[in-house]
Amino acid sequence: MTTELFDDAPDFEPSAISDRSLVTAQNRSREIEEQIAVDPSQFRVLTGDRPTGRLHLGHYLGTLSNRVRLQDLGVETMVLVADYQVITDRDDISSITERVREVVTDYLALGIDPSRSTIFAHSAVPALNQLMLPFLSLVTDSELRRNPTVKAEHEATGGRPMSGLLLTYPVHQAADILFCKANLVPVGKDQLPHLEQTRVVARRFNERYAGGRQVFPSPDALLSETVNVLGLDGQKMSKSKGNTIDLAMTEDETAKQLKRAVTDSDRHITYDPEGRPEVANLLVIAATLSGRDPVDIASEIGDGGGGGLKTLVTEVVNEHLRPIRERRRELEADPGFVAGVLAEGNARATEIADATLTEVREAMGMVYTP
Ligand code: TRP
């Protein structure tokens, strides 16, 4: 084995992700957006979520609406329900089937169109997972240990010993992206190290196992200007904190959730993200969903206080989500359809993965059929 192969190990210290590489990625993303507008057919997007529960407004504003936008622009989109990623850092998988169904239902309700996009699950695509083996041979354990996202995810488990799957999940993500030769991955900036790891795997595979042939493309991150909203208590929006507005909630449940939202005692509503982060967060939610300016909404509420603000946000959220929720109820009444969409997506992803794995074995001289 050559040690030079690992000499290109990127600097994965978190500081390296700031400034220069962030600006590079942002500029590249702008270029790509222009290319998409001209010719969307040169791109294949791979995105996905861990099925850890129902999707909420944070997902919707942060990634899902962007996904639907790309699909509607004509970019071929592969959407992964990353079920194997659920077991990186937790023991309880009792409700995984149900969670997967919820996520697929959410996708369909908000406009992922199965005739244009492929929705599939990790566990149903064996050849995707098998790519993990050659790929693992292309990374070092210290690269994985230095990965800031792995570190952050591990810290979030509060002292649980790190599983081998958590340590190696950036390589699994490389398989998610490369099995279908996706060249575009919409991500938040915290996920840039993963993309860098994927590019490293692709490059090393091509060099080490394919004699320099481009078996795998080098995918780009697409950093989109999405909105990052907080939960109703001002912390990160997350199911486990009970501070979410789920796509699947009823209008009454939404109103109840929002009544509990944290605001402050100043009755005069102003848009001040630094000084009044919780109030500002609610204003941003209303502004984004209604296409208005948060400052205008604040002055409209004026002395209406937290109560006035919550009433307005409830109306805007419920109005915006009404058609999505209606569609969701229809889908819930037709579980056979939802299951069928996933089965078809799994079959299509399997076809793609099988073809890629064949190519990989050929490149590696591991084909034994006479
Ligand atoms: N890690 C992503 C999440 O936490 C899900 C995911 C799995 C993913 N594999 C991916 C995202 C590949 C982009 C590319 O939701």
Boltz pocket constraint, residues with backbone or C-beta under 6 A from the ligand:
constraints:
  - pocket:
      binder: B
      contacts: [[A, 46], [A, 47], [A, 48], [A, 49], [A, 50], [A, 80], [A, 82], [A, 85], [A, 172], [A, 173], [A, 176], [A, 177], [A, 185], [A, 186]]
      max_distance: 6.0
